Amino acid sequence: MALLDLSCAFDMVHHVTLLSILSQRFSATDQALAWFQSYLTDKYQVFTTDSTQSAPIALSSGISQGSGL
């Protein structure tokens, strides 16, 4: 049995580049492209240790931990 782990497939993909490729190479338009764009834009990451929390950091690549595309 062969298992394929795609959990890291989007870890290093730059959001703008991915959206451009989806639009130009795969002709994703309107609703499909808007879905990807809404999923990838305006995402932030916060680090927490003990009771201290960092300032939000904008994500320009990868996807939020605990989410799946």
N, C-alpha and C positions, 0 to 999 in steps of 0.2 A: 504494500500500500504506500502510495506517495502522498505526502501532505504538503500543501503549499501555504506558506504563511505570508499573508498580504498585510499584516498589521502595521508594517513600516513603509508601506508603499507610498504614502503621501508625506512622510516625515521631512523630506528635504525639498519638496516641490515648492517653488516660488509661486505664490498665488496669481500674480499678474501674468506670469509666463504660462501657467496652466490655463487660465481663462482665455488668453490669446490663442493658444494651440487648439482649445476646444472650439473656439469661434472660427478660426481660419482653416485648420486642417480637417476638422470633423463637422464643420458647418452647423455647430450648435447655435441655435438662435432663440430668441424670444423667451419662452417659459423655461426651457431647459437651462439655458445660459444664465438666466436670472436666478434660478434655483442654486446653481453652483456658486454664483457670485454672492448671493445672500448668505450661503453657508460659510464661505471663505473670508468675507470681509468683516471688519469691525470685531475681530476676535482679540481677546487680551488674556494674558496669563499672569497669575499672581502666585508668589511663593510664600509659604507660611512655615515658620518654625516656632515651636512653642506658642507663644501668644503674639509674636511679631509677624506682621504681614508686609510684603514689599509693595511698592507702587505698581499699578498695572503696567504691563509691558505689551505693546502691540505685536501681534504675530503677523509676519509677512510670508512665512513658509510653514509647512506642516499643518497638522490639524490639532485641535484641542485634545488633551489627554482625556481618555474615557469616552470619546465620541468615535463614531465610525461613519465613513462616507457611504 
